[in-house]
């Protein structure tokens, strides 16, 4: 019987270094939301890439940062736990001449890990630097940690991402196919839908609001009388956007509801592409003050460390 190789590979790094972009590129679908605002990813999100003789389960983790709320503590713990569960780790950084203090802190965490797991350094956004500068950056990192390999790439453009896949495949242990070969994520559709809505809110709203947002899918069902094999089938979705201040609620709704309509329309298009069905989406805005420091609300929104 032919040998099969499989493993779990988290993507770790500071916020906004391109982890979600890289994972989505590997899978060819938008599984994890992308934003130019830091701390976009909050939960560990798994996506699955299956080849002829291997299966890679990528885990997009929240950016490792200095937390200031219970939500922040959850995010950092989620990312750190993923390192200890891994068969290999992709540590993503940006191509800066000086190693960022946050990256140095992650390197210190890697030195304390429990397993002797291969750590790959992925230097992202290499299309933004000169080749001679990149060589110096690679040299700087090689002096501070014995990485299994250092891979320069561009997650956005796809440059050298195949090279990273090749070296990852080379360290996978023999193992089972954990998921069916046509499955690309373990996230339920309603969870991805909620993340899409949060992505659009991150995209359109002011800088201080997004970190205080949470999305709750209150209802998600095929409309009565419709069937999944009907090309005109309609899915009804009702979602609540929670924020922490009344002033933020007013901004999210916008004058005459324009901002909320903008968020809803953009979300509906992406959700329809995800589901392959027409979608009727209703979005409401509610206030839950200080929910990021409420154990009850964090659990209610699905932020549970495994």
C-alpha positions as a printed Julia matrix, in Angstrom:
306×3 Matrix{Float64}:
   0.0    0.0    0.0
   1.46   3.44  -0.95
   2.68   5.55   1.94
   0.63   8.61   2.95
   1.91  11.65   4.84
  -0.07  14.12   6.91
   0.33  16.75   9.58
  -0.89  19.92  11.28
   0.97  23.14  10.43
   0.1   26.38  12.25
   0.98  29.76  10.8
   2.25  32.01  13.58
   3.56  35.55  13.7
   2.79  39.09  14.69
  -0.52  40.64  13.6
  -0.88  41.64   9.96
   2.15  39.79   8.51
   0.06  37.89   5.94
  -0.83  34.58   7.61
  -4.43  34.55   6.41
  -3.39  35.61   2.9
  -0.92  32.73   2.68
  -3.41  30.15   3.92
  -6.1   31.34   1.52
  -3.55  31.2   -1.31
  -2.68  27.58  -0.54
  -6.32  26.52  -0.49
  -7.5   28.7   -3.37
 -10.54  29.89  -1.39
 -11.2   32.61   1.17
 -11.34  30.55   4.37
  -9.75  33.08   6.71
 -10.65  36.76   6.56
  -8.08  39.3    5.45
  -7.77  42.92   6.57
  -5.1   45.6    6.71
  -6.02  46.09  10.38
  -4.06  44.05  12.96
  -5.53  41.25  15.08
  -8.04  40.3   12.38
  -7.96  36.55  13.04
  -9.3   35.65  16.5
  -9.81  31.87  16.45
  -7.63  29.09  15.11
  -8.99  28.43  11.63
  -8.07  25.17   9.89
  -7.87  24.69   6.16
  -6.98  21.47   4.39
  -4.73  20.91   1.38
  -4.74  17.35   0.05
  -2.28  16.09  -2.55
  -1.75  12.71  -4.13
   0.16  11.3   -1.16
  -0.2   13.97   1.55
  -2.6   16.1    3.53
  -1.54  19.38   5.12
  -3.87  20.87   7.72
  -2.99  24.55   8.01
  -3.99  26.42  11.15
  -4.33  30.18  10.8
  -3.69  31.58  14.27
  -4.31  35.0   15.82
  -1.36  37.37  15.72
   0.86  37.07  18.79
   0.85  40.42  20.57
   0.79  41.94  24.06
  -2.85  41.49  25.15
  -4.85  44.14  27.0
  -8.21  42.32  27.29
  -9.45  38.81  28.03
 -10.15  38.46  24.29
  -6.5   39.34  23.65
  -5.37  36.75  26.19
  -7.53  34.15  24.45
  -6.04  35.02  21.06
  -2.42  34.76  22.22
  -3.05  31.51  24.12
  -4.75  30.07  21.03
  -1.69  30.85  18.89
   0.85  29.55  21.42
  -1.08  26.32  22.0
  -1.01  25.64  18.26
   2.8   25.48  18.34
   2.81  22.57  20.78
   0.23  20.64  18.72
   2.13  21.0   15.44
   4.01  18.64  13.14
   5.71  21.69  11.61
   5.38  25.44  12.13
   5.43  28.36   9.68
   6.67  31.5   11.4
   5.87  34.5    9.2
   7.69  37.83   9.34
   8.01  40.95   7.22
  11.32  41.79   5.48
  12.67  44.42   7.86
  16.38  45.17   8.32
  16.0   45.03  12.11
  14.22  42.11  13.76
  11.06  43.46  15.4
  10.82  43.17  19.19
   7.59  41.19  18.74
   9.36  38.71  16.46
  12.17  38.34  18.99
   9.55  37.57  21.65
   8.05  34.84  19.43
  11.51  33.38  18.84
  11.98  33.15  22.62
   8.66  31.27  22.84
   9.84  28.89  20.12
  12.99  28.16  22.1
  10.8   27.05  25.03
   8.48  24.78  23.03
   7.91  21.24  24.27
   8.42  19.38  20.98
  11.38  19.34  18.6
   9.16  20.5   15.75
  10.61  21.78  12.44
  10.21  25.57  12.33
  10.15  27.24   8.91
  10.72  30.96   8.66
   8.61  32.48   5.87
   9.76  36.01   5.03
   6.69  37.49   3.39
   6.31  40.53   1.08
   9.75  40.02  -0.49
   8.55  41.88  -3.56
   8.88  45.06  -1.48
  12.66  44.81  -0.85
  15.86  44.63  -2.9
  17.63  41.27  -3.24
  20.78  42.45  -1.41
  18.64  43.68   1.5
  16.8   40.35   1.62
  20.09  38.43   1.92
  21.02  40.55   4.94
  17.61  39.92   6.53
  17.98  36.16   6.04
  21.42  36.31   7.64
  20.06  38.22  10.66
  17.39  35.6   11.34
  19.72  32.65  10.82
  21.93  34.01  13.62
  19.16  34.1   16.25
  17.44  30.75  15.68
  18.25  27.4   13.98
  15.31  27.41  11.55
  14.76  24.22   9.58
  14.61  26.4    6.47
  14.14  30.06   5.55
  11.79  30.69   2.65
  11.39  34.16   1.09
   7.98  34.54  -0.57
   5.06  36.76  -1.46
   1.76  35.35  -0.21
  -0.19  37.97  -2.15
   1.5   37.29  -5.5
   2.18  33.59  -4.92
   5.94  33.96  -5.42
   7.84  30.92  -4.06
   4.83  29.59  -2.15
   5.3   26.29  -4.0
   8.82  26.17  -2.61
   7.41  26.37   0.92
   4.94  23.57   0.16
   7.75  21.39  -1.15
   9.86  21.66   2.0
   6.79  21.2    4.22
   5.87  18.01   2.39
   9.39  16.77   3.04
   9.02  16.84   6.84
   5.5   15.41   7.18
   5.3   12.16   9.16
   3.48   9.14   7.82
  -0.12   9.42   8.89
  -3.78   9.1    7.98
  -5.98  11.32   5.83
  -7.64  13.28   8.62
 -10.31  14.82   6.38
 -12.04  13.79   3.14
  -9.94  14.75   0.12
 -12.53  17.26  -1.13
 -12.86  19.11   2.2
 -10.99  22.42   2.46
 -11.91  23.57   6.0
 -13.35  22.3    9.26
 -15.21  25.56   9.82
 -19.03  25.33   9.6
 -20.64  27.53   6.97
 -22.33  29.77   9.54
 -18.96  30.43  11.2
 -17.38  31.43   7.89
 -20.41  33.62   7.17
 -19.94  35.42  10.5
 -16.26  35.98   9.71
 -17.14  37.4    6.29
 -19.45  39.94   7.93
 -16.71  40.9   10.39
 -14.25  41.25   7.5
 -16.53  43.74   5.73
 -17.0   45.69   8.95
 -13.2   45.8    9.36
 -12.92  46.99   5.78
 -15.37  49.88   6.0
 -15.28  51.12   9.6
 -13.04  53.54  11.44
  -9.85  52.37  13.1
 -11.02  52.36  16.74
 -14.19  50.32  16.2
 -13.22  46.91  14.68
 -11.5   45.43  17.75
 -14.74  45.9   19.69
 -16.88  44.01  17.17
 -18.3   40.5   17.42
 -20.71  38.79  15.03
 -23.48  36.43  16.06
 -25.4   34.4   13.48
 -28.89  34.27  14.98
 -30.5   32.31  12.15
 -29.11  30.38   9.17
 -31.47  28.18   7.21
 -32.72  27.22   3.78
 -36.01  29.01   3.16
 -39.04  26.83   3.71
 -40.11  25.09   0.52
 -36.64  25.42  -1.08
 -34.26  22.49  -1.67
 -30.49  22.34  -2.04
 -30.72  21.04  -5.61
 -32.84  24.04  -6.66
 -30.66  26.56  -8.58
 -32.92  29.33  -7.26
 -32.73  28.18  -3.64
 -32.59  30.95  -1.03
 -30.81  30.89   2.32
 -32.1   33.21   5.06
 -29.45  34.55   7.41
 -29.98  36.87  10.36
 -26.86  38.3   12.0
 -26.15  40.61  14.92
 -23.13  42.92  15.0
 -22.18  43.57  18.63
 -20.15  46.64  19.57
 -19.13  48.12  22.92
 -20.43  51.71  22.73
 -23.63  53.46  21.69
 -21.53  55.93  19.69
 -20.02  52.99  17.77
 -23.48  51.63  17.04
 -24.41  54.92  15.39
 -21.28  54.81  13.23
 -21.88  51.18  12.18
 -25.44  51.98  11.15
 -24.44  55.23   9.46
 -26.6   58.1    8.27
 -29.93  56.7    7.06
 -28.46  53.2    7.53
 -25.96  53.62   4.68
 -22.96  52.02   6.39
 -24.91  48.99   7.6
 -26.35  48.53   4.1
 -22.83  48.71   2.66
 -21.54  46.07   5.09
 -24.57  43.87   4.44
 -24.4   44.09   0.64
 -20.67  43.28   0.49
 -21.13  40.42   2.98
 -24.04  38.94   1.04
 -22.02  38.77  -2.19
 -19.18  36.83  -0.55
 -21.53  34.53   1.37
 -23.41  33.72  -1.84
 -20.09  32.83  -3.49
 -19.27  30.6   -0.52
 -22.62  28.79  -0.38
 -23.52  28.67  -4.05
 -27.04  29.84  -3.13
 -28.85  33.14  -3.17
 -28.83  34.75   0.26
 -31.29  37.01   2.06
 -29.2   38.66   4.77
 -30.54  40.76   7.64
 -27.97  42.51   9.85
 -28.73  44.21  13.17
 -26.48  46.2   15.52
 -26.5   45.72  19.29
 -24.42  47.1   22.15
 -22.71  44.89  24.76
 -20.41  47.08  26.79
 -16.98  45.63  27.63
 -17.81  42.25  26.1
 -14.11  41.61  25.39
 -13.53  41.3   29.15
 -16.6   39.17  29.87
 -15.96  35.42  30.22
 -19.64  34.73  29.53
 -19.75  36.83  26.34
 -16.44  35.43  25.04
 -17.79  31.91  25.38
 -21.09  32.99  23.84
 -19.24  34.28  20.78
 -17.26  31.04  20.46
 -13.91  32.12  21.88
 -12.94  28.97  23.76
  -9.38  27.72  24.09
  -9.28  23.99  23.4
